[in-house]
């Protein structure tokens, strides 16, 4: 590369670190900017509009859940032969979305990908909120929700234990472990920033609340030393979970003997899909959030572009998995398997299948073009496609296999009811309400961590403060 | 600037212990607190007529089957009709105030509203005849009814309690002729007698879900 190359080209030189924070790049400015969102006397008008809509949807969700509990799962479209319907589809959909946060915060942390610092807080929060939405479904689809504690191995009067051979039980442990570790990881990362908010607080209430949750953080060297150690340990604990949780979710299907489910490709295919959908959701929410709260200099186009690259990579993996499934259906010579896959593409749900292929395989390919993956509108639209596509993927897997299994006499066609639809829409309300509250009341960007990638933290260069430096 | 004063540090072991104990408490609460052993044993509702099993079954020595006629043939042990009471009470204490609801029932044909004491959930199929004809005594599940002024639930009737016997029935089996005897004492170890009866009658209780949940 020549010396007079443009700065855009410069970023792609392997030895030149990209700028991670744009604009005013001094330490105090970062604190001011992030805390400013929380401390502003009033949030932007759009925030009020958004939270009015989303909280109404959340109320609708609670209404639907109450109706379901009072009446029974018959209010959903689940019925013979499709005993699994939107409840499982939506559970897998939300668990999948929950994968981006931990991938960004744990795996990218261990791989020392410093660009994670600007987006990890929000992505982890999304993980938690998505797990809330996901966890809702298994607990309400048991029907008699007041005995949902039977899911856990607690000694009881029936002398009954959950079936330890069932992947559905593994799911309970996988998802609850994931939720716990994600919460701890997120909260621990928040502690120094909560202390910052506490120290800047002007009202008693704020000082008390942020002070309580800051757990007495005073920023001493000993605190930092322990914090860094604990963060590393939690990152190491969370890393295998990113891979294991969706593998276990895929076992719900793969361990059964239903054609189209009983395949060994499911765990890696599900994990790739989960990361794909998770990053899709992060882009969908971060593009408007950074505009709304004026964080464009912290969450730069470079961050979004990196996420789009992950979407492109995982989207291609998902496409490869679809192709592999078809190849194995043909190559494996199992007539049931072959029928199921032909039926997926050409049967009554052909529309869902091809829409899924378009959303998951075709749409992300546009991200090869740099102009598209750095265009906010384009990436926003593509990320919406990813969300739709990944929902359809789970729908196609669950419903096409169940409605066309071994017995042609019990074939059917799944139709959701209004309760299915309103419950699903309501989970979006819950997810977005929690996210909007998070944006307003908690530091959306990890202040302390972003400071470590500023020039002041690297007097000897790196991250674009010394263009063309040959060392890290 | 700190919300927590320094003495909070001394609370840390307490909080740790509290969290651990809290987990154990929840398990114990489900295991014991939510068990029918705690919730249902001892249930003894007041009946419309102060009918005394201690008098009728104990002192007078009526056999259980005099009133609960279907117990050997049917799933239910039959609450006796008013007519059964009136077999005797047309002559014995025909003016008693305590028996007023029985006489009312006798004259207008309505039922006496007895309150059910031993009430299994609707999703449990239980057959008295299957148990009684194989030698499971009344007393095994209902306790010493012949000493009760007012009938109360003696056993938990929980699923685990049912399974205990289905897994190992021998201590609760006796020769069928003694099934209604309240004070029968075996001449040998009950397990030995039970094992003989089990072998003779091919008693192998099932513990499949569908045995009771049909």
Interface residues (C-beta under 8 A of the other chain):
Chain A: X149 X154 X155 X156 X157 X158 X159 X160 X198 X199 X207 X208 X211 X212 X214 X215 X216 X218
Chain B: X1 X2 X3 X4 X8 X26 X27 X30 X31 X34 X35 X36 X37 X156 X158 X159 X160 X161 X163 X164
